């Protein structure tokens, strides 16, 4: 497609449930980023992939968060045993190179943990 | 002190006026600075980037950077109702992570017809 595609658009999870969020980047984009945006806040960096290699996962808030990009294209962000504080919009971005000048953000997945 | 600080607003201006949005950052070694626009329920969209001291103009938008004061601003001339959105300031900090954006909380701008 022409843009970064994320699914689902909305997800409601019960506390303790596992969730998986998908990101389909722009074709040919080597770099892929995940950000978390809580209500009323700016996005916060979670993790960065270059092709299939996860080069930086320093922003993942806990070991309940796990991201993968096994074939260097689609990426999945998995959250285990969801907590209320995980409620946020999860944004995926991709770029041709590993810098923000060419970032294209997807529409995000709004996760609500109840 | 937060790494990137913005007045959360809301900032309200009449149509046709100049809107002035401000941002300060704490890391003196920060290298690159960006302004994103985010409409409600939508993803951030890059509108300006600036890397050196001074002004950079693009259409109705002007970004201003003062590294000595650790201050970045965005001016929107002839504001339109369609400019109503949250404006996010973002920086790339010093060090090796030149791919990682650090965002402020954003300033909500409302342009009144």
Backbone of each chain as ProteinMPNN parsed JSONL, in Angstrom:
{"seq_chain_A": "XXXXXXXXXXXXXXXXXXXXXXXXXXXXXXXXXXXXXXXXXXXXXXXXXXXXXXXXXXXXXXXXXXXXXXXXXXXXXXXXXXXXXXXXXXXXXXXXXXXXXXXXXXXXXXXXXX", "coords_chain_A": {"N_chain_A": [[0.81, -1.19, 0.0], [0.202, 2.398, -0.049], [0.849, 3.696, 2.272], [1.856, 3.435, 5.778], [0.519, 0.705, 7.336], [-1.562, -0.185, 9.987], [-2.885, -2.604, 12.229], [-5.032, -4.117, 14.721], [-7.275, -1.305, 14.299], [-8.523, -0.43, 16.576], [-8.407, -1.797, 19.85], [-9.738, -3.594, 22.463], [-8.88, -4.859, 25.509], [-9.048, -7.23, 28.112], [-7.801, -6.874, 31.395], [-4.786, -8.547, 31.922], [-4.903, -10.069, 29.666], [-3.29, -11.196, 26.637], [-2.011, -9.311, 23.872], [-1.623, -8.605, 20.357], [-0.183, -6.47, 18.098], [-0.16, -5.219, 14.832], [2.062, -4.118, 12.26], [2.44, -2.92, 9.037], [4.838, -1.902, 7.036], [5.805, 0.764, 4.712], [6.523, -0.392, 1.494], [9.814, -1.438, 0.882], [10.936, 0.166, 2.784], [13.492, 0.266, 5.05], [13.848, 0.772, 7.732], [12.083, 0.555, 10.827], [9.915, 1.66, 13.331], [8.537, 1.685, 16.623], [6.287, 3.521, 18.6], [4.819, 4.738, 21.623], [1.906, 6.373, 22.561], [0.472, 7.965, 25.082], [-2.639, 9.235, 26.392], [-2.985, 12.667, 25.866], [-0.285, 13.086, 25.823], [3.011, 13.298, 24.259], [4.325, 11.169, 21.629], [6.25, 8.311, 22.679], [9.35, 6.734, 22.321], [9.68, 3.3, 21.6], [10.929, 1.007, 20.284], [13.318, -0.019, 17.716], [13.856, -1.207, 14.459], [16.115, -2.372, 12.011], [15.809, -3.613, 8.983], [15.457, -7.003, 9.675], [16.681, -6.939, 12.08], [16.615, -6.068, 15.451], [17.619, -3.215, 16.634], [17.482, -1.477, 18.741], [15.931, -1.605, 21.744], [15.403, -0.135, 23.901], [13.334, 1.451, 24.84], [11.173, -0.099, 25.528], [8.773, -0.693, 27.966], [8.629, -2.757, 29.861], [9.372, -6.239, 30.551], [7.143, -7.419, 29.587], [6.567, -6.519, 27.158], [7.173, -7.098, 23.772], [8.76, -7.16, 20.647], [8.859, -7.951, 17.173], [10.257, -8.615, 13.926], [10.404, -10.588, 11.75], [10.972, -11.16, 9.005], [11.907, -8.882, 8.024], [9.988, -7.149, 7.132], [6.837, -6.937, 7.768], [5.904, -6.091, 11.098], [5.377, -7.082, 14.494], [4.036, -6.062, 17.523], [3.946, -7.255, 20.669], [2.118, -7.549, 23.642], [2.16, -8.841, 26.741], [0.028, -10.113, 29.31], [-1.653, -7.783, 29.836], [-1.894, -4.532, 31.335], [-3.66, -1.835, 32.99], [-2.198, 0.518, 32.671], [-1.069, 0.183, 30.232], [-2.754, 1.121, 28.362], [-3.075, 3.043, 25.539], [-2.172, 4.784, 22.497], [-0.606, 3.017, 19.987], [1.929, 3.638, 17.873], [3.285, 3.06, 14.705], [6.117, 3.577, 12.671], [7.823, 4.048, 9.563], [10.823, 4.234, 7.584], [13.012, 5.039, 4.853], [15.71, 5.251, 5.404], [17.533, 5.075, 8.531], [16.747, 7.41, 9.941], [14.885, 10.217, 11.241], [14.002, 11.883, 9.201], [12.603, 11.022, 7.084], [10.429, 9.767, 8.186], [7.342, 8.017, 8.157], [4.357, 7.884, 9.697], [2.071, 5.381, 10.813], [-1.527, 5.006, 11.199], [-1.995, 4.167, 13.726], [-2.73, 2.046, 16.587], [-5.276, 1.975, 18.842], [-5.204, 1.023, 22.043], [-7.137, -0.186, 24.634], [-7.251, -1.09, 27.912], [-9.216, -2.891, 30.035]], "CA_chain_A": [[0.0, 0.0, 0.0], [0.912, 3.649, -0.163], [1.26, 4.198, 3.569], [2.083, 2.452, 6.826], [-0.773, 0.153, 7.728], [-1.568, -0.816, 11.297], [-4.129, -3.28, 12.599], [-6.328, -3.498, 14.45], [-7.344, 0.138, 14.533], [-8.898, -0.346, 17.987], [-8.374, -3.074, 20.554], [-10.095, -3.564, 23.875], [-8.394, -6.08, 26.131], [-9.25, -7.355, 29.552], [-6.548, -6.914, 32.135], [-4.205, -9.881, 31.978], [-4.961, -10.679, 28.334], [-2.188, -10.903, 25.717], [-2.442, -8.686, 22.619], [-0.62, -8.502, 19.295], [-0.464, -5.33, 17.22], [0.561, -5.446, 13.585], [2.468, -2.963, 11.46], [2.884, -3.24, 7.686], [5.475, -0.637, 6.626], [5.863, 1.08, 3.295], [7.392, -1.328, 0.792], [11.164, -0.935, 0.651], [11.454, 0.903, 3.939], [14.381, -0.587, 5.822], [13.754, 1.065, 9.163], [10.742, 0.507, 11.399], [9.914, 2.166, 14.706], [7.305, 1.676, 17.402], [6.142, 4.552, 19.618], [3.619, 4.66, 22.451], [1.389, 7.708, 22.868], [-0.589, 8.001, 26.089], [-3.576, 10.338, 26.206], [-2.486, 13.971, 26.273], [1.182, 13.091, 25.827], [3.648, 13.068, 22.976], [4.77, 9.783, 21.449], [7.502, 7.907, 23.316], [10.045, 5.678, 21.584], [9.715, 1.954, 22.182], [11.919, 0.122, 19.708], [13.749, 0.292, 16.359], [14.357, -2.303, 13.637], [16.683, -2.16, 10.685], [15.466, -4.919, 8.401], [14.92, -7.897, 10.703], [17.455, -6.777, 13.312], [16.121, -5.112, 16.447], [18.835, -2.531, 17.04], [17.287, -0.702, 19.964], [14.661, -1.882, 22.426], [15.572, 0.537, 25.181], [12.122, 2.113, 25.279], [10.137, -1.045, 25.952], [8.616, -0.373, 29.386], [8.83, -3.905, 30.744], [9.578, -7.486, 29.805], [5.863, -7.877, 29.029], [6.52, -5.99, 25.796], [8.076, -7.816, 22.881], [8.519, -6.801, 19.251], [9.612, -8.749, 16.22], [10.132, -8.295, 12.499], [11.204, -11.751, 11.37], [11.39, -11.191, 7.603], [12.32, -7.542, 7.629], [8.883, -6.369, 6.571], [5.796, -6.75, 8.782], [6.346, -6.166, 12.489], [4.335, -7.297, 15.493], [4.314, -5.675, 18.907], [3.148, -8.113, 21.551], [2.076, -7.169, 25.042], [1.655, -9.955, 27.541], [-0.578, -9.803, 30.616], [-1.875, -6.346, 29.761], [-2.262, -3.769, 32.511], [-4.361, -0.605, 32.628], [-1.249, 1.542, 32.252], [-0.682, -0.063, 28.839], [-3.726, 1.797, 27.5], [-2.403, 4.096, 24.789], [-2.113, 4.563, 21.056], [0.691, 2.484, 19.581], [2.224, 4.156, 16.539], [4.395, 2.475, 13.965], [6.632, 4.464, 11.624], [8.897, 3.444, 8.774], [11.571, 5.172, 6.754], [13.981, 4.398, 3.975], [16.939, 5.179, 6.196], [17.292, 5.045, 9.969], [16.668, 8.706, 10.605], [13.478, 10.658, 11.259], [13.649, 12.855, 8.178], [11.625, 10.424, 6.173], [9.426, 9.005, 8.928], [5.917, 8.046, 7.876], [3.636, 7.205, 10.771], [0.775, 4.766, 10.555], [-2.657, 5.616, 11.906], [-1.949, 3.76, 15.114], [-3.7, 1.148, 17.213], [-5.676, 2.465, 20.16], [-5.408, -0.09, 22.97], [-7.793, 0.128, 25.898], [-7.238, -2.238, 28.813], [-10.314, -2.695, 31.007]], "C_chain_A": [[0.853, 1.253, 0.0], [1.464, 4.118, 1.172], [1.59, 3.062, 4.514], [0.724, 1.989, 7.336], [-0.649, -0.534, 9.082], [-2.923, -1.464, 11.557], [-3.954, -3.995, 13.936], [-6.29, -1.998, 14.692], [-7.673, 0.412, 16.0], [-8.845, -1.747, 18.582], [-8.756, -2.841, 22.009], [-9.682, -4.898, 24.454], [-8.743, -6.067, 27.605], [-7.885, -7.445, 30.225], [-6.048, -8.354, 32.243], [-4.179, -10.599, 30.638], [-3.704, -10.32, 27.548], [-2.755, -10.273, 24.444], [-1.279, -8.655, 21.635], [-1.061, -7.408, 18.333], [0.433, -5.444, 15.993], [0.882, -4.15, 12.88], [3.0, -3.462, 10.121], [3.509, -1.963, 7.108], [5.361, -0.393, 5.125], [6.888, 0.149, 2.634], [8.765, -0.701, 0.524], [11.747, -0.151, 1.798], [12.223, -0.054, 4.85], [14.13, -0.446, 7.319], [12.308, 1.083, 9.621], [10.833, 0.841, 12.876], [8.535, 1.946, 15.331], [7.392, 2.774, 18.459], [4.842, 4.305, 20.375], [3.172, 6.075, 22.786], [0.229, 7.595, 23.839], [-1.444, 9.246, 25.858], [-2.991, 11.649, 26.719], [-0.976, 14.099, 26.318], [1.713, 13.006, 24.403], [4.056, 11.609, 22.854], [6.092, 9.527, 22.167], [8.059, 6.689, 22.589], [9.979, 4.363, 22.345], [10.887, 1.144, 21.63], [12.162, 0.458, 18.24], [14.314, -0.968, 15.692], [15.021, -1.741, 12.382], [16.635, -3.516, 10.002], [14.922, -5.806, 9.515], [15.622, -7.729, 12.046], [16.847, -5.704, 14.218], [17.337, -4.43, 17.06], [18.696, -1.775, 18.355], [15.931, -1.062, 20.534], [14.637, -1.194, 23.784], [14.3, 1.184, 25.713], [11.003, 1.184, 25.717], [9.986, -0.949, 27.46], [8.828, -1.543, 30.334], [9.044, -5.136, 29.886], [8.263, -8.082, 29.314], [5.722, -7.441, 27.568], [7.593, -6.68, 24.954], [7.731, -7.432, 21.445], [9.377, -7.669, 18.358], [9.326, -8.295, 14.803], [10.914, -9.378, 11.748], [11.702, -11.759, 9.93], [11.751, -9.8, 7.099], [11.244, -6.709, 6.998], [7.862, -6.089, 7.663], [6.39, -6.904, 10.18], [5.143, -6.376, 13.388], [4.844, -6.848, 16.847], [3.371, -6.48, 19.785], [3.254, -7.608, 22.978], [1.431, -8.314, 25.81], [1.047, -9.418, 28.838], [-0.83, -8.297, 30.738], [-2.345, -5.761, 31.089], [-2.947, -2.481, 32.06], [-3.403, 0.465, 32.124], [-0.738, 1.327, 30.825], [-1.642, 0.61, 27.864], [-3.08, 3.015, 26.858], [-2.642, 3.85, 23.309], [-0.701, 4.104, 20.726], [0.897, 2.841, 18.11], [3.417, 3.426, 15.951], [4.824, 3.496, 12.914], [7.696, 3.705, 10.835], [9.604, 4.529, 7.983], [12.583, 4.399, 5.925], [15.298, 4.212, 4.718], [16.585, 5.291, 7.661], [17.279, 6.387, 10.644], [15.261, 9.255, 10.424], [13.064, 11.54, 10.094], [12.585, 12.31, 7.242], [10.603, 9.561, 6.869], [8.053, 9.138, 8.281], [5.239, 7.244, 8.97], [2.392, 6.523, 10.22], [-0.302, 5.435, 11.394], [-2.745, 5.194, 13.364], [-2.995, 2.726, 15.492], [-4.009, 1.705, 18.593], [-6.015, 1.267, 21.024], [-6.035, 0.427, 24.255], [-7.827, -1.141, 26.728], [-8.261, -1.976, 29.919], [-10.257, -3.747, 32.118]], "O_chain_A": [[2.081, 1.18, 0.044], [2.445, 4.86, 1.206], [1.607, 1.893, 4.13], [-0.114, 2.804, 7.721], [0.245, -1.353, 9.301], [-3.965, -0.944, 11.16], [-2.851, -4.435, 14.259], [-5.319, -1.494, 15.257], [-7.165, 1.365, 16.592], [-9.183, -2.738, 17.933], [-8.172, -2.002, 22.694], [-10.082, -5.949, 23.954], [-8.732, -5.021, 28.255], [-6.943, -8.021, 29.681], [-6.797, -9.258, 32.611], [-3.51, -11.621, 30.49], [-3.117, -9.261, 27.767], [-3.836, -10.645, 23.988], [-0.112, -8.676, 22.024], [-2.181, -7.428, 17.822], [1.626, -5.728, 16.102], [0.093, -3.205, 12.89], [3.89, -4.311, 10.069], [2.786, -1.041, 6.731], [4.881, -1.243, 4.376], [7.981, -0.062, 3.161], [8.864, 0.414, 0.011], [12.936, 0.166, 1.79], [11.681, -1.041, 5.349], [14.191, -1.419, 8.07], [11.421, 1.558, 8.912], [11.721, 0.362, 13.581], [7.509, 2.013, 14.653], [8.415, 2.943, 19.122], [3.891, 3.738, 19.837], [3.975, 6.888, 23.244], [-0.868, 7.181, 23.464], [-1.01, 10.194, 25.203], [-2.552, 11.733, 27.867], [-0.446, 15.102, 26.795], [0.98, 12.688, 23.467], [4.127, 10.893, 23.853], [6.946, 10.409, 22.253], [7.335, 5.742, 22.283], [10.19, 4.31, 23.556], [11.729, 0.657, 22.384], [11.347, 1.119, 17.596], [15.127, -1.69, 16.27], [14.552, -0.774, 11.783], [17.336, -4.449, 10.395], [14.009, -5.396, 10.232], [15.201, -8.316, 13.043], [16.603, -4.576, 13.789], [18.01, -5.009, 17.913], [19.695, -1.471, 19.007], [14.902, -0.853, 19.892], [13.936, -1.624, 24.7], [14.196, 1.442, 26.912], [9.983, 1.647, 26.227], [10.972, -1.107, 28.18], [9.173, -1.338, 31.498], [8.917, -5.091, 28.663], [8.265, -9.141, 28.688], [4.862, -7.937, 26.841], [8.745, -6.822, 25.364], [6.559, -7.383, 21.071], [10.478, -8.074, 18.731], [8.299, -7.679, 14.519], [11.969, -9.101, 11.178], [12.765, -12.319, 9.66], [11.884, -9.576, 5.896], [11.528, -5.675, 6.392], [7.997, -5.116, 8.405], [7.264, -7.739, 10.41], [4.039, -5.916, 13.096], [5.944, -7.209, 17.265], [2.15, -6.392, 19.654], [4.339, -7.282, 23.459], [0.29, -8.695, 25.546], [1.493, -8.408, 29.384], [-0.292, -7.631, 31.623], [-3.078, -6.391, 31.852], [-2.835, -2.081, 30.901], [-3.759, 1.242, 31.238], [-0.054, 2.188, 30.273], [-1.369, 0.662, 26.665], [-2.596, 3.911, 27.551], [-3.234, 2.844, 22.917], [0.278, 4.727, 21.137], [0.149, 2.409, 17.233], [4.426, 3.207, 16.622], [3.988, 4.193, 12.338], [8.38, 2.833, 11.372], [9.054, 5.603, 7.744], [12.955, 3.271, 6.247], [15.916, 3.149, 4.661], [15.435, 5.577, 7.997], [17.735, 6.521, 11.779], [14.526, 8.803, 9.546], [11.896, 11.916, 9.996], [11.777, 13.055, 6.688], [9.97, 8.714, 6.239], [7.643, 10.235, 7.9], [5.52, 6.058, 9.146], [1.75, 7.014, 9.292], [-0.017, 6.322, 12.199], [-3.483, 5.792, 14.146], [-4.005, 2.555, 14.809], [-3.111, 1.885, 19.415], [-6.999, 0.572, 20.771], [-5.528, 1.358, 24.881], [-8.372, -2.156, 26.295], [-8.183, -0.98, 30.638], [-11.096, -3.74, 33.019]]}, "seq_chain_B": "XXXXXXXXXXXXXXXXXXXXXXXXXXXXXXXXXXXXXXXXXXXXXXXXXXXXXXXXXXXXXXXXXXXXXXXXXXXXXXXXXXXXXXXXXXXXXXXXXXXXXXXXXXXXXXXXX", "coords_chain_B": {"N_chain_B": [[13.451, 18.002, 35.269], [11.75, 18.033, 32.238], [12.666, 16.522, 29.13], [11.905, 17.668, 26.693], [9.974, 20.446, 26.49], [6.771, 21.856, 26.257], [4.232, 24.344, 26.144], [1.098, 23.275, 27.04], [-1.224, 24.437, 26.25], [-4.777, 25.158, 25.843], [-3.977, 27.046, 22.87], [-5.43, 29.765, 21.508], [-6.313, 31.425, 18.583], [-7.416, 34.038, 16.377], [-8.745, 33.608, 13.059], [-6.487, 34.25, 10.421], [-4.581, 35.468, 11.968], [-1.258, 35.453, 13.501], [0.07, 32.506, 14.727], [1.965, 31.458, 17.459], [4.14, 29.069, 18.532], [5.887, 27.411, 21.077], [8.908, 25.835, 22.314], [11.107, 24.22, 24.512], [14.24, 22.636, 25.23], [16.215, 20.218, 27.01], [18.652, 18.916, 26.625], [21.679, 20.027, 25.798], [23.252, 19.209, 23.736], [21.598, 18.442, 21.682], [20.649, 17.865, 18.297], [18.984, 18.001, 16.041], [15.802, 19.214, 15.029], [12.281, 19.133, 15.106], [8.991, 19.814, 13.925], [5.817, 18.522, 14.352], [2.516, 18.01, 13.205], [-0.559, 17.075, 14.565], [-3.643, 15.948, 14.015], [-6.749, 15.472, 15.725], [-7.148, 12.185, 16.74], [-5.613, 11.245, 14.713], [-2.46, 10.379, 13.079], [0.895, 11.63, 13.773], [2.245, 14.215, 11.663], [4.933, 15.276, 9.794], [5.904, 18.638, 9.584], [7.855, 20.617, 9.635], [11.427, 20.885, 9.721], [14.495, 21.661, 11.378], [17.908, 22.569, 11.683], [20.025, 24.257, 12.193], [21.014, 27.323, 13.801], [18.75, 30.076, 13.672], [16.283, 31.15, 11.28], [13.874, 29.257, 9.439], [11.938, 29.059, 6.627], [8.846, 27.938, 5.284], [6.452, 28.211, 3.167], [3.558, 29.173, 4.832], [4.657, 28.641, 7.246], [7.173, 29.136, 9.723], [10.088, 28.081, 11.179], [12.05, 28.554, 14.072], [15.223, 28.545, 15.546], [17.209, 28.581, 18.431], [20.028, 27.739, 19.681], [21.666, 28.454, 21.805], [19.911, 29.356, 23.726], [18.431, 27.128, 23.917], [15.99, 26.682, 22.572], [13.15, 26.387, 20.552], [10.929, 27.431, 18.045], [7.725, 27.701, 16.409], [6.163, 29.479, 13.935], [3.053, 30.294, 12.627], [1.741, 31.805, 9.975], [-1.059, 33.836, 8.895], [-3.18, 32.245, 9.981], [-5.374, 29.448, 9.644], [-8.607, 27.894, 10.04], [-8.23, 25.195, 9.475], [-5.745, 24.715, 10.445], [-6.03, 24.058, 13.033], [-5.059, 21.946, 15.507], [-2.97, 19.61, 17.309], [0.327, 20.511, 18.032], [3.408, 19.109, 17.883], [6.583, 19.201, 19.267], [9.756, 17.916, 18.522], [12.913, 16.365, 19.171], [16.203, 15.306, 18.205], [18.44, 13.845, 20.25], [21.776, 14.294, 21.569], [24.484, 11.991, 21.001], [24.558, 8.486, 20.06], [22.059, 7.709, 19.08], [20.67, 8.55, 16.567], [18.315, 8.165, 15.307], [16.203, 8.326, 16.947], [13.408, 9.95, 18.114], [12.629, 12.432, 20.504], [9.824, 13.556, 22.002], [7.851, 16.458, 22.85], [4.951, 17.229, 24.938], [3.102, 18.419, 23.382], [1.248, 21.148, 21.914], [-1.984, 22.348, 21.931], [-3.611, 23.888, 19.356], [-6.086, 26.179, 18.503], [-7.824, 27.623, 15.902], [-9.914, 30.208, 15.395], [-12.761, 30.848, 13.401]], "CA_chain_B": [[13.126, 18.787, 34.079], [11.45, 17.206, 31.088], [13.643, 16.687, 28.064], [11.327, 18.601, 25.736], [8.821, 21.059, 27.159], [5.877, 22.721, 25.492], [3.009, 24.781, 26.797], [0.075, 22.387, 26.501], [-2.323, 25.213, 25.71], [-4.877, 25.458, 24.409], [-3.679, 28.349, 22.312], [-6.535, 30.134, 20.648], [-6.038, 32.626, 17.794], [-8.432, 34.261, 15.341], [-8.353, 33.345, 11.68], [-5.692, 35.299, 9.822], [-3.542, 35.923, 12.901], [-0.047, 34.635, 13.606], [0.13, 31.613, 15.884], [3.349, 31.251, 17.884], [4.251, 27.873, 19.359], [7.225, 27.422, 21.657], [9.431, 24.561, 22.791], [12.459, 24.253, 25.055], [14.792, 21.302, 25.389], [17.203, 20.221, 28.094], [19.948, 18.378, 26.194], [22.353, 21.065, 25.023], [23.851, 18.6, 22.555], [20.588, 18.058, 20.69], [21.182, 18.202, 16.977], [17.973, 18.22, 15.004], [14.56, 19.646, 15.664], [11.175, 18.876, 14.207], [7.625, 20.129, 14.321], [4.807, 17.642, 13.804], [1.114, 18.376, 13.407], [-1.372, 15.889, 14.813], [-5.082, 16.163, 14.143], [-7.363, 14.594, 16.712], [-7.397, 10.826, 16.29], [-4.766, 10.923, 13.566], [-1.051, 10.196, 13.398], [1.697, 12.847, 13.567], [2.668, 14.506, 10.301], [6.048, 16.216, 9.831], [5.679, 19.858, 8.826], [9.086, 21.426, 9.542], [12.635, 20.437, 10.402], [15.505, 22.723, 11.42], [19.123, 21.984, 12.23], [21.01, 25.281, 12.548], [20.44, 28.536, 14.388], [18.142, 31.025, 12.751], [14.927, 30.915, 10.811], [13.648, 28.478, 8.229], [10.567, 29.348, 6.21], [8.245, 27.062, 4.287], [5.075, 28.67, 3.012], [3.068, 29.967, 5.972], [5.333, 28.18, 8.458], [8.562, 29.502, 9.975], [10.694, 27.497, 12.371], [13.155, 29.352, 14.594], [16.052, 27.777, 16.47], [18.242, 29.296, 19.177], [20.672, 26.672, 20.46], [22.208, 29.01, 23.048], [18.793, 29.414, 24.671], [17.785, 25.806, 23.876], [14.63, 27.126, 22.3], [12.673, 26.218, 19.176], [9.56, 27.918, 17.921], [7.041, 27.569, 15.122], [5.204, 30.536, 13.655], [2.11, 30.014, 11.54], [1.148, 33.077, 9.521], [-2.378, 33.741, 8.263], [-3.739, 30.991, 10.514], [-6.639, 28.991, 9.094], [-9.259, 26.892, 10.901], [-7.667, 23.875, 9.2], [-4.509, 24.575, 11.219], [-6.395, 23.617, 14.385], [-4.467, 20.63, 15.729], [-1.903, 19.604, 18.313], [1.647, 20.646, 17.425], [4.4, 18.396, 18.676], [7.993, 19.502, 19.062], [10.559, 16.712, 18.719], [14.343, 16.584, 18.981], [17.149, 14.197, 18.253], [19.405, 14.206, 21.274], [23.168, 13.973, 21.281], [24.803, 10.578, 21.198], [24.507, 7.643, 18.883], [20.713, 7.333, 18.655], [20.213, 9.632, 15.7], [17.032, 7.778, 14.726], [15.203, 8.332, 18.005], [12.806, 11.243, 18.394], [12.077, 12.706, 21.828], [8.727, 14.487, 21.771], [7.152, 17.153, 23.907], [3.56, 16.812, 25.109], [2.288, 19.033, 22.345], [0.425, 22.327, 22.191], [-3.236, 22.354, 21.175], [-3.917, 25.168, 18.717], [-7.425, 26.351, 17.936], [-7.971, 28.825, 15.085], [-11.346, 30.52, 15.383], [-13.193, 31.554, 12.185]], "C_chain_B": [[12.876, 17.844, 32.909], [12.423, 17.53, 29.966], [13.182, 17.694, 27.025], [10.053, 19.147, 26.361], [8.074, 21.973, 26.214], [4.735, 23.152, 26.386], [1.859, 23.985, 26.183], [-1.121, 23.126, 25.919], [-3.61, 24.955, 26.473], [-4.512, 26.891, 24.057], [-4.766, 28.661, 21.301], [-6.215, 31.43, 19.921], [-7.162, 32.814, 16.776], [-7.863, 33.947, 13.965], [-7.606, 34.536, 11.101], [-4.563, 35.81, 10.699], [-2.305, 35.034, 12.8], [-0.132, 33.8, 14.883], [1.598, 31.337, 16.185], [3.409, 30.108, 18.885], [5.698, 27.738, 19.81], [7.601, 26.079, 22.254], [10.819, 24.805, 23.363], [12.933, 22.827, 25.267], [15.961, 21.345, 26.354], [18.588, 19.761, 27.654], [20.643, 19.376, 25.267], [22.97, 20.505, 23.74], [22.849, 18.165, 21.496], [20.912, 18.661, 19.331], [20.118, 18.661, 15.986], [16.622, 18.399, 15.664], [13.433, 19.587, 14.648], [9.875, 19.39, 14.807], [6.68, 19.186, 13.579], [3.427, 18.228, 14.11], [0.322, 17.087, 13.572], [-2.821, 16.31, 14.989], [-5.653, 15.117, 15.094], [-7.657, 13.219, 16.114], [-6.549, 10.387, 15.11], [-3.309, 10.781, 14.008], [-0.278, 11.491, 13.158], [2.187, 12.957, 12.128], [3.785, 15.562, 10.384], [5.74, 17.451, 8.988], [6.937, 20.707, 8.688], [10.223, 20.697, 10.242], [13.651, 21.575, 10.355], [16.713, 22.199, 12.173], [20.142, 23.03, 12.691], [20.294, 26.522, 13.054], [19.859, 29.451, 13.32], [16.735, 30.618, 12.387], [14.932, 30.048, 9.568], [12.186, 28.624, 7.859], [10.111, 28.341, 5.162], [6.777, 27.442, 4.193], [4.66, 29.545, 4.186], [3.778, 29.632, 7.281], [6.77, 28.705, 8.524], [9.004, 28.836, 11.269], [11.878, 28.362, 12.767], [13.899, 28.52, 15.623], [17.095, 28.682, 17.107], [18.895, 28.281, 20.106], [21.233, 27.198, 21.768], [21.132, 29.054, 24.134], [18.04, 28.095, 24.743], [16.293, 25.974, 23.639], [14.317, 26.958, 20.813], [11.257, 26.772, 19.127], [9.037, 27.659, 16.517], [6.043, 28.71, 15.008], [4.337, 30.104, 12.481], [1.452, 31.331, 11.185], [-0.2, 32.819, 8.862], [-3.059, 32.434, 8.677], [-5.125, 30.713, 9.942], [-7.291, 27.999, 10.059], [-8.698, 25.493, 10.693], [-6.313, 23.662, 9.892], [-4.785, 24.105, 12.643], [-5.975, 22.172, 14.576], [-3.541, 20.733, 16.93], [-0.564, 19.633, 17.585], [2.689, 20.084, 18.382], [5.799, 18.83, 18.273], [8.778, 18.214, 19.346], [12.027, 17.029, 18.437], [15.055, 15.251, 18.863], [18.249, 14.627, 19.209], [20.81, 13.826, 20.84], [23.426, 12.496, 21.584], [24.546, 9.785, 19.94], [23.129, 7.358, 18.343], [20.114, 8.401, 17.756], [18.927, 9.286, 14.963], [15.886, 8.022, 15.7], [14.709, 9.747, 18.264], [12.337, 11.304, 19.843], [11.069, 13.833, 21.658], [8.358, 15.243, 23.039], [5.71, 16.679, 23.986], [2.645, 17.377, 24.037], [1.512, 20.236, 22.846], [-0.808, 22.276, 21.31], [-3.514, 23.76, 20.66], [-5.337, 25.147, 18.184], [-7.459, 27.676, 17.185], [-9.458, 29.07, 14.9], [-11.734, 31.308, 14.136], [-13.749, 32.942, 12.51]], "O_chain_B": [[13.689, 16.965, 32.623], [12.933, 18.646, 29.86], [13.983, 18.488, 26.531], [9.155, 18.384, 26.718], [8.667, 22.757, 25.473], [4.32, 22.414, 27.28], [1.658, 24.007, 24.968], [-1.932, 22.547, 25.196], [-3.557, 24.568, 27.64], [-4.713, 27.817, 24.842], [-4.989, 27.905, 20.355], [-5.881, 32.43, 20.557], [-7.791, 31.839, 16.363], [-6.653, 34.013, 13.745], [-8.024, 35.683, 11.26], [-3.677, 36.516, 10.216], [-2.303, 34.012, 12.114], [-0.375, 34.323, 15.971], [2.378, 31.023, 15.286], [2.802, 30.173, 19.954], [6.623, 27.928, 19.021], [6.742, 25.29, 22.648], [11.621, 25.52, 22.762], [12.126, 21.918, 25.461], [16.62, 22.374, 26.502], [19.591, 20.169, 28.24], [20.254, 19.548, 24.112], [23.183, 21.239, 22.775], [23.243, 17.566, 20.496], [21.38, 19.795, 19.223], [20.331, 19.585, 15.201], [16.336, 17.819, 16.711], [13.606, 19.943, 13.482], [9.687, 19.398, 16.024], [6.73, 19.064, 12.355], [3.217, 18.859, 15.146], [0.505, 16.131, 12.819], [-3.182, 16.944, 15.98], [-5.107, 14.024, 15.244], [-8.341, 13.113, 15.095], [-6.735, 9.297, 14.57], [-2.972, 11.032, 15.165], [-0.743, 12.359, 12.419], [2.497, 11.964, 11.469], [3.593, 16.621, 10.982], [5.361, 17.335, 7.822], [7.072, 21.447, 7.713], [10.013, 19.987, 11.226], [13.668, 22.361, 9.407], [16.581, 21.483, 13.165], [21.024, 22.722, 13.493], [19.116, 26.739, 12.767], [20.399, 29.582, 12.221], [16.085, 29.845, 13.092], [15.856, 30.092, 8.756], [11.3, 28.351, 8.669], [10.871, 27.943, 4.279], [5.964, 27.048, 5.029], [5.323, 30.534, 4.5], [3.529, 30.266, 8.306], [7.487, 28.72, 7.523], [8.379, 29.003, 12.317], [12.619, 28.846, 11.912], [13.286, 27.868, 16.469], [17.776, 29.448, 16.425], [18.38, 27.998, 21.187], [21.275, 26.462, 22.754], [21.411, 28.82, 25.31], [17.112, 27.954, 25.539], [15.458, 25.481, 24.397], [15.104, 27.332, 19.944], [10.481, 26.598, 20.067], [9.796, 27.43, 15.576], [5.184, 28.888, 15.872], [4.837, 29.61, 11.471], [0.706, 31.904, 11.979], [-0.455, 31.734, 8.34], [-3.457, 31.629, 7.835], [-5.939, 31.622, 9.778], [-6.589, 27.332, 10.819], [-8.686, 24.687, 11.623], [-5.799, 22.543, 9.916], [-3.85, 23.788, 13.379], [-6.473, 21.277, 13.893], [-3.353, 21.811, 17.495], [-0.344, 18.874, 16.641], [2.825, 20.525, 19.523], [6.153, 18.828, 17.094], [8.483, 17.507, 20.31], [12.343, 17.853, 17.579], [14.586, 14.22, 19.345], [18.906, 15.647, 19.001], [20.995, 13.116, 19.852], [22.681, 11.852, 22.323], [24.339, 10.357, 18.87], [23.012, 6.813, 17.245], [19.161, 9.079, 18.138], [18.494, 10.036, 14.088], [14.719, 7.935, 15.316], [15.494, 10.636, 18.593], [11.729, 10.362, 20.351], [11.419, 14.931, 21.223], [8.526, 14.743, 24.151], [5.286, 15.831, 23.2], [1.545, 16.871, 23.815], [1.166, 20.336, 24.023], [-0.701, 22.173, 20.088], [-3.636, 24.704, 21.44], [-5.74, 24.208, 17.496], [-7.162, 28.726, 17.754], [-10.171, 28.249, 14.323], [-11.113, 32.327, 13.834], [-14.157, 33.671, 11.606]]}, "name": "protein", "num_of_chains": 2, "seq": "XXXXXXXXXXXXXXXXXXXXXXXXXXXXXXXXXXXXXXXXXXXXXXXXXXXXXXXXXXXXXXXXXXXXXXXXXXXXXXXXXXXXXXXXXXXXXXXXXXXXXXXXXXXXXXXXXXXXXXXXXXXXXXXXXXXXXXXXXXXXXXXXXXXXXXXXXXXXXXXXXXXXXXXXXXXXXXXXXXXXXXXXXXXXXXXXXXXXXXXXXXXXXXXXXXXXXXXXXXXXXXXXXXX"}
